[in-house]
Amino acid sequence: MFGKACRRGAWKSGDPALKATLHVSDPKEVFMAGHSKWANIQHRKGAQDKKRAVLFARLSKEITIASKMGGPDPDGNPRLRLAIQNAKGQSVPKDNIQRAIDKGQGGSGEDYVDIRYEGFGPGGVGIIVEASTDNKNRTATDVRTAFSKNGGNLGETGSVSFSFDQVGEIEYPASVGTEDEVMEAAILAGAQDVESDEESHWIYTAREDLQSVADALAAHFGADVEAKSTKLIWKPQNTIPVTGDAADTLMKLLDVLDELDDVQNVYDNSELSDEEAARLGGA
């Protein structure tokens, strides 16, 4: 159900209307409120990866893996198509993109597999880690060590993901239009929800509709506007408040996981108050 897009951080302000939305029976009804609560964690990774070399390396790796697994033609390789879109959205040079595609077609090198790890952090926070690796034993050891040394424990597959929804997320810069304009375009494209703030618009889709919605929005906004990212994400159905020492340890755990070479994405269902986020940020 579409409604007026809420600003990120509205949940943390204590708005009772948003709190009430969490009690609906269908988790798909709470996309926007959920994002407001966990965005400060989810987008930490984006802030860190603004170190361009790290970001470009991650995006290039995904292009190489996609090229190797499904071929060099993005029209016939949906994963490569998304990887290229995301690289362009972060201003990765065309030469870098082509080199990454060619590397995947080199006929030698590692065979990568995608693995999902699930575990629990301080305060019982659920964490999902997505990795692409050429050595499953190495990656499993690295992830397990990160959890065990930072107040967490690795769980079984499905122990955390059952409390998340896998949905499509398309991010555009705020400059593409007003909240209402983007909302209207998203509705026409078949999206499920939209959230906006002063920096970006986030358009959410059903998992299976991600590419069709992304294509419709690309046609609507024109060739001169690139989406900043187009991807499947794990979105929590409910969140867990963390404060004090638990929050400190959780941040360290998430940072360690983020820094592992094989890790591509980290998702969690923690909730921070404005005050706690300010404390952790040193404000």
SULSULRA-V607383 format. One line per field, one symbol per residue. ss: DSSP state (h for helix, s for strand, l for the rest). phi: phi as a letter, one per 20 degrees, with the letter a starting at -180 (. if undefined). A space follows every 50 residues. Layout:
ss: ???
phi: ???
This chain:
ss: llllllllllhhhllhhhhhhlllllhhhhhhhhhhhhhhhhlhhhhhll lhhhhhhhhhhhhhhhhhhhlllhhhlhhhhhhhhhhhhllllhhhhhhh hhhhllllllllsssssssslhhhlssssssssllhhhhhhhhhhhhhll llssllllllhhhsssssssssshhhllhhhhhhhhhhhlllssssllls ssssslhhhhhhhhhhhhhhhlllllllsssssssslllssllhhhhhhh hhhhhhhhhlllsssssslssllhhhhhhhlll
phi: .ebffeffnfgffngfffffffeffefffdgffffgedffegegffffff fgfffffffffffffffffcneeffdcgffgfffgffffdmfggffffff ffffdfnbnedececddcacdgmmfecdddccbdbffffffffffgffec mcbfdegnfdffecdececcdcffffrfgfffgfffgfenfeabccbfdb ddddcfgfdgffffffffffenffddffabaecddffbccfcblfffgff gffffffgefgeedbccbdfcdfgffffffemf
